């Protein structure tokens, strides 16, 4: 059940909606469609898989992060048609819960019909990580090519990106910016000197816009505020402190120095005033939507995302659910790139 305190139009018919086949426009002429493939975090959950969101705009399909279970959620949402049609991934940072399913999407999509390389964008270190993935599966790829799988599409291309525009094509623009997720001294707030960066993304398409916070602690100086003012949808992570003083609670709360409490997110939403604020990457994954909304002192429209929920951003923002669409049996699908 979707818990909201919004004017959102809920389209029940979208429960049975299908994914557009490859080569066909994924959305309307000027809409952005989001499919929340995973709304959880590193902790395993039966209901909230690892963080991953699919964005569709015109002919473009872009995956933002690739957490645990992402491949299965894609298959659940769109069958082989969707699984073989995504060839662009944006990574917010290199934690395992945002990257572990990159090889699964890359190799499964190729093995079952995609003949274009997978291209991955992310912060410094992304290219090195993808190089290691390619080396790790070299034997697998050579094996499959020897027995007759097409060679096209097995390449993995990676770009380390800096703040600024990283993609601009067919009216779709992706802008990266730094966010506050690097390790700090909890007493002084000073960075502890770990190499690399963590980034968020703003995506604009024909007057529509969505911002992905990535993982961040969102202080008053966060760059989300300057990039997010007036966006249609602002997707923000959240962590609620674990109560008590058990070893497990103390370990869980270690990450509070690099994540955002509901109060911090409320501040960001108040400063940016999106048409819709959305919680995703939810820590702990078992917390209820009512608890999260009740802990967030913000008077604008907002909601808590659930796995396989969709948002279509147009003149209105509509909510649906992508499930049981596409073809589940490979030999009945028409998905091999010609």
N, C-alpha and C positions, 0 to 999 in steps of 0.2 A: 504494500500500500504506500502511495506517495504522500508524504506529509508536507504540506505547504502552508504558508500564510500569505498567499498571493492571489492575483486575479487571473492566473494562468488558465488557459483553455485546455482541458484534458480531453484528448481525442482517443476514446476507447477503441475506435476502429484501428488505430495504429498498432494495437497489439498484434494484429494479423498482417501488418504491412510487410512488403517485400523489399529487398535490396535491389537497386537498379543493376542490371547486368553490366559487365565491362563494356566500355565504349559508349554507354548511354549516360547522359547527365545524371549525376547522383542526386541533385536537388533541383528546386525551382531556379528560375533565372537569377534571383538575387537573395536566396536564402542560404543560411548555414545550418546544417544538421549535425548535432552531436550525439554520439552513442557512447554511453558510459559503460565500458567493458569491465572495468574494475574500479571500485571506489574505496578500497581498503588500503593497507599499508604493509609493513613487513610481517606483521603477525598473521599466521594462517587463519582463515575464516571460511566457513561453508557458504556464506552469503555475500561477503565482500572480498572479491579477488584482488590481486595486486593492481596498483594504479595504472590505468590505461584508458585513453579516450580517443575515439575515432571522430575526425572532423571531415565532413563532406561539403564541398562547395563547388557548384558547377560540375566539371569533369574531374575535379581533384578529390582524392581521398588521402588524408594525412593522419598518421597515428601519432599521438602525443604520449610518450612513454610506453613501456612494454613490460608490465609487471607479471607476476606468476599467474598462470591461467588465461592470459590474454588470447592465445591461439584458440583455446577451447571456446571462449566467449565469442570470438569472431565467427567461428564455425556455427555456434548456436544462433548468432544474429543473422548470418547471411550465407551459410553453407560454403561450398567450394567456390561459388561466384565471388564472395567477398574475400575469402582466404587467399585467393590467387591474384587479386586485383590491387593489393596495396603494395606500393614500392617506395614510399617515402615515410620516414620515421623521424620525429623530433624527440630528442632526449633532454630532459631538464637537468639531470645530473647522473652520476655513474653509480649510485647505490644499486645493489642487486635487485631490489624490489621495483626498480624502474627499467632495468636492462635485461633481466634474465630470459625474457621471452623473445628477444631480438633474433637469436639463432633459430628458434622454433618457427617464427613467421617467415624469415628469410628462406630457410631450407624447405619448409613445407610448401610455401607458395611456389617456389621454383620446381620442386619435385612433381607437383600436380598441375603445372601448366604455365606458370609465369615465365616469360622469356626476356624480361627486362631486369637489369640489375636492381638490387635493393640499395637505396641511398639513405644514409643516416646522418642527421645533423645533431650536434651536441657541443657541450663545452670542451675545453682543453682536456685531452685524454681520450676523447671519443674515437679518434682515428686509430690510436694505439690499441684500444680495446677491440675494435672491429678487426684489426689485423690479427689479434690473438684468436678471436672467434674463427676467422678464416683459416688460420693455421691449425686450430684444434679439430676442425672438421674437414681438413684436406683429404684424408683417407676416405671418408664417407663420400665426398663429392666425386673423387676419382673413381671409386667403386661404381657409383651409380652411372657415371658417364660411360664406363666400360661396358656395362650391361645394357646400355641403350637409351638412357635418359638424355634429353637434349642438353647441350652444353650452354646454350644461351640462358641468361638469367641467374647463373650461379655466382656472379660477381657481387661483392659487397663493397660499396663505395661509401666513404665516410668523410665528413667535413667537420673540423673543429671550428666553431663559430665564436665571434666576439659580439659584444652588444651592437645592435644596429639591424638593418634589414638583411635577412639571410635568404629570402626567397621572394620573388616578385614576378608573377606570371599569370596571364589570363585574368587579371583583375584581383588575384589573390596575393596578398602581401603578408609576410611573416616577419615580425620584428622581435629580436631577442633582447633581453635586458638582465642585468645581474640582480639576484635576490640574496637574502641574508640566511644562508643555510650552511655556511662554513663554520667549523668548530671555533668556539670562543671560550675565553676564561669567564666563568659564570660570575666571578666577583667583580671583574673590571670591564667586561664586555669586549676586551681586546681579542683580535683574531689570533689563533694559535699557530699560524704559519703553514698550515697544510697547503700543498700546491693544488692548483685547479680552481674551478669556479662552479657555481650553481646558477641556473638561469630560469627565467620565466619567458613566456611568449605571448605576444598579442598578435592575433590574426584578423585582418580586415578583408572583407570581400563585398564589393558593390554596395557600400554604405552600411553593411552589417559588421559587427565586431564581437570578438570574444577574447578574454584574457585568461591565461593559465598561470596561476601563481607559482607552480612548482612547489617544492618543499621550501619553507621559509619561516622565520620567526617574526617578520613583519613589525618592525619598530616604526616610530613616527617618521623616520627618514627613508622608509622603503620606497623603492622606485616603482612599485606597483601603483602608487598613488598618481604619479605623473603620467604613467602609461595607461592607467585604467579609468581616468575620469570620463564618465559618460558612456562607457562601453555598454553594449547590449547585455552581455553575460560576463560576469566575473566569477571564475571558478577558483576557490581558495581551499587550501588544506586546513586541518584543525586537529588539535590534540587537547583532550580533557585530562587534567592531572589524575593519576591513580590515587585513591584514598588509602590511608593507613601507612604503616611503617614496616611492612614485611620486606624481605629481600627482593621479592618480585616487584612490589610497588616501587621500591627505590630504584631498581634497574629500569623499570618502565619510565620513570620520571627523569632519567638521565637525558632523554631526548627533548625535554621541554626547552632546553637552551637553544634548540635549532628548529623548533616548531612553534605554531601560533595557537594561543588559547582563544576561546570564543570572544573574550573581551578585546583581544588584539585584532581579530577579524572584524568585529563590529566597528572598530575605529577605521579600518581600511574601507569598509563598505560605506561608512558615513562620509568619508573624504572623497570617495569616487562616485557614489550614487549610481550604480549600474541599474539598468532596467530590471535585472535579475541577479541576485547574488546566490551562489550555489556552493554548498559544502561538498567536497570530495576529498579523497585521501584522508580517511577518517580514523583517528586513533582515540580510544580503542575501537575496533570494528563492531563490537557488540553494543555500543551505546545507541540508544534509540534516537530517532529523529526528533521526537518531542523534547527529549532532554537537551539536545543540541540547540534547537530553536529557543527553548526556554532560557538557555544560558547566554544567548546572544542578544544584547541590548541594542537592537537596530529596528527602526520603524519602516524600512523599505521592504520591497518584495524580495523574498529569499526562500530557499528550499534546500532539502538534503537529498543528494543524489543517491540512487540505488543502482546496483548492477543491472545492465541492459535497459536502463531508462534512456529515452531519447528526448532531446530538446531541439525543436526546429525554430530558428530565429528568423522571423519575417516581420510583417507589420504587427503581428502578435507573436508571443512566444508560446508554442504549444508543447505539451508533454505527452509522451507515448511510451511504448515499450517495444523493443525489437527482439523478437524471439520466434524460433521455428520458421524462419524465412530461408529462401535459397534451396539448393539441392544438396541432400546429405549423402547420396550415393554417387561416387565419382563417375562411374561409367554411364550414368544418366545425365551428367552435367556437360555443358558445352563451354569449357573453361580454358582449354589449351590455346594459348596465343598462337595465331597462324603465322 
